[in-house]
């Protein structure tokens, strides 16, 4: 199986939606832009946000098995994907890519 690198690329914050719908919370996310993890054998890396993992798990598992080319040519690199976590107020976009280590 291949290893898969997961990179936190960008967070978007929808302050208007947060003000309208969310109960105010002090701390929502520990992920930081540029942070990286490596998945071995398609497993959740230590320290990876469980909610973010649930959004990308199937893609990581596929890449780990050497499968790619999601959605018939969606990504320039067919052994990669750009996946966002499921936080509707402050989603993070993650670049996931198969690597040879």
C-alpha positions in Angstrom: 0.0 0.0 0.0 1.0 3.6 -0.6 1.3 6.2 2.1 -0.9 9.2 1.7 0.1 12.7 2.7 -2.7 15.0 4.0 -2.1 18.7 4.0 -4.4 21.4 5.5 -4.4 23.9 2.7 -7.0 26.6 3.6 -9.8 27.4 6.0 -12.8 29.4 5.1 -14.9 31.1 7.8 -18.5 32.1 7.3 -19.0 34.6 10.0 -22.4 35.5 8.8 -23.6 31.9 9.1 -22.0 31.5 12.5 -23.8 34.7 13.7 -27.1 33.5 12.4 -27.1 29.8 13.3 -24.3 28.7 15.6 -24.3 28.8 19.4 -21.1 30.7 20.3 -18.3 28.3 21.2 -14.8 29.1 22.4 -12.9 26.4 20.5 -14.0 24.6 17.4 -10.9 23.3 15.5 -7.2 22.6 16.2 -6.2 22.3 12.5 -3.8 24.9 11.1 -3.0 25.8 7.5 0.1 24.0 6.4 -0.2 21.2 8.9 0.5 17.7 7.5 -0.2 14.1 8.4 0.8 10.9 6.7 -1.6 8.0 6.6 -0.1 4.5 6.5 -2.1 1.6 5.1 -5.2 3.9 4.7 -5.5 4.4 8.5 -6.4 7.7 10.3 -3.2 9.4 11.2 -2.6 10.2 14.9 -3.7 13.8 15.7 -6.1 14.0 12.6 -9.4 15.6 13.4 -12.0 12.8 13.5 -14.6 14.9 11.7 -12.2 15.8 8.9 -11.1 12.2 8.6 -14.7 11.1 8.1 -14.9 13.4 5.1 -11.7 12.1 3.4 -11.4 8.5 4.6 -12.7 6.8 1.5 -10.4 8.9 -0.7 -7.4 8.2 1.5 -8.1 4.4 1.4 -8.5 4.4 -2.4 -5.2 6.3 -2.8 -3.4 4.0 -0.4 -4.6 1.0 -2.6 -3.1 2.7 -5.7 -6.5 3.8 -7.0 -7.1 7.4 -8.1 -8.5 9.4 -11.0 -11.5 10.4 -9.1 -14.4 11.7 -11.1 -12.7 10.9 -14.4 -9.9 13.5 -14.4 -11.0 15.9 -11.7 -7.5 16.5 -10.4 -4.3 17.5 -12.4 -2.5 14.8 -10.4 -4.8 11.7 -10.7 -3.3 10.3 -7.5 -4.6 13.2 -5.4 -7.9 14.9 -4.2 -9.0 18.1 -2.6 -11.4 17.4 0.2 -13.1 19.7 2.7 -14.2 18.8 6.2 -17.9 18.9 7.0 -17.9 22.0 9.3 -20.4 24.2 7.6 -19.2 27.3 9.4 -15.4 27.0 9.1 -14.5 24.2 6.7 -10.9 23.3 6.0 -9.7 22.2 2.6 -7.3 19.3 2.6 -5.0 18.2 -0.3 -4.5 14.5 -0.1 -1.9 12.7 -2.3 -0.3 9.3 -2.6 3.4 9.4 -1.9 6.2 6.9 -2.1 8.2 6.9 1.1 
